[in-house]
Amino acid sequence: MTVRLAAEWALWGRQPGTRDGERVLACSDGMLGGNDFSEIITRYAPGTPTELPQVTTSWFGGDIRAHLGLAVQEWSDERDGMGRPIAITRYFCVPYAQAAEGPVSCQGLYRAFSDRPLPVEGPLLVDVPVLAPGAIAEAVDETVMDAAALLLTGQPVCVVNGEETSLLDRLLFFDAVAALLPYGFRSKLTASTWTNSAARHRIRLSFARHAPVGAHSISWGRGTEIPEGQDVARAYHDALMGCDRLTELIARFARDIRPRSMTVENLSTVLPLLGEFGLAPETLESSGPERQPVSAGDVLTACADGLERGRLDMLPNHLVQLNVLAARAREGDEQERHRQIIGSRRLLVPDHALDQTIQERLYDALLSLAYGPKLTVDGLDRIVRDAGRRVPPPLVAALCRMTAAESAVTIRLTRYLGMAERASLLGALRPRDLVDAAAREPVDPLTVQIVCAELAGRGGDEAGRGAVRAALRRRGQLVGAIQQLHPGDPESQVRRHHALLVAAYGPVLDDQALQEMLSPGLPPPPLLAALVLACAPTARSLLMEGVLLAVLDQAGITREALDSVMREIGESAQDTSGDVRPEQPRTAAARRSGLLNRGRRKGPDGR
């Protein structure tokens, strides 16, 4: 049985015979454009490969726009301008809703696309086999169960010592791990058959030579121990080990296609689902001392009391309770009460007696319960205040694991990160997201500064310049934001605008670019000065005359009035000397270019 999928695609790599960087070489003519593909492919880049081919699965979009992606990276027969072999990436994406109808597996998607050359003409339709629970169940071993259980912690999982494992076996491993979770988690699951552990990446499940910092490490064929304090993961692992109906369990999870994010609170809700199969994993609701706290406020108070008294033995149990309660939490007065307890009892202030893993889990639980489900700008400001204005690295890491309500949140988080982490987070944002965050009211000057610096580095190719250009035009070139970044300092404003113009149009603006910039009307002086510095010499004289006529127009001296006066002067000169004075050449040139019309503001009558 198969399901038919409609795919969009992109071909990514370096242009043969040149020294250009990687870019979209060709793409389908559909919902996504070259800029979109560029952002998606770079967002989920696993690092520089040592061996090819490799495969990365990814996702983008939410709700009805949710898509699954598959990137196949392989060597081409071409070489670049320095004689180096060129690696190309064939990227395919399909609507999640179509894939879930099967549902389909990672292996199925790879087999459908592995032999598809790009580019192709017209729609790309493929028939993909439906996931077979029985075949997947045969691939489940203790290593698979370890990986599935560790995904419940919300941290990446990395398989090491698997260099001799084939590409198809790695994809089957991904399918087996994902099959032990509801299928809806695949709408947000990323996996790669190889990652560079030294690179910052967004891959949740991967193979690598070494596990990166912050990821759980599993040795291929040997498994691993579930770390202390990961009670939900341990309970889930133990329950899976006792399951003798794996095929039924996988089939049940395959029908659960509601999209879900890979967040700690969502992953924690998987544990109770095992009860349908007679598996009763021990949870905190039935373990621990005789008296258990019954509300989130009680659990928070118990956590604070235990930290103050140095009694940390019950803290892991309380954390699982908080995760369960967070899934039921409601925004509003209840969350405000939780925030008051957290702030007054200093629960966000780091406790040096805590194990790092427990500290991270505490932050995850507190943020999800009191400041979630999505992190907002106001929520971030409140967290910083409740943490005593100090944001320690474990808290920063927990904040980065939350789902940001808007790009402004992500950008504000970067001020607490190192250069590599900052570059990774900013690099995942579209120019439109960056500009929207900078223009957000009330304007945050530091956000504007970060955005301007990031955009200045996005104009390396035409695709990047086009995205920057469209984003800035949509938000009025960030004139107001830059004014608030440099109040009373027009020279700094000019520098900022000039850097953005170069990112949007290249080092020199031609006549067409200049016309586009002037089409809304005469820009404010700092932007106007930046235009003068950035435009080509041939366009500069036209710009200056356009500015002059626009200034005169604002004073009530229209171009029509100037033409009338010019004709009178010409007639007068003819009457006195008998000679006809030619039309002013600069005005004629400007009229031919249409620039003057674009440079003047229209009046109420539209003229």
Summary of the structure (lengths in Angstrom):
residues: 607
radius of gyration: 29.9
end to end distance: 65.4
largest distance: 114.4
contacts: 1947
relative contact order: 0.06
helix: 52%
strand: 13%
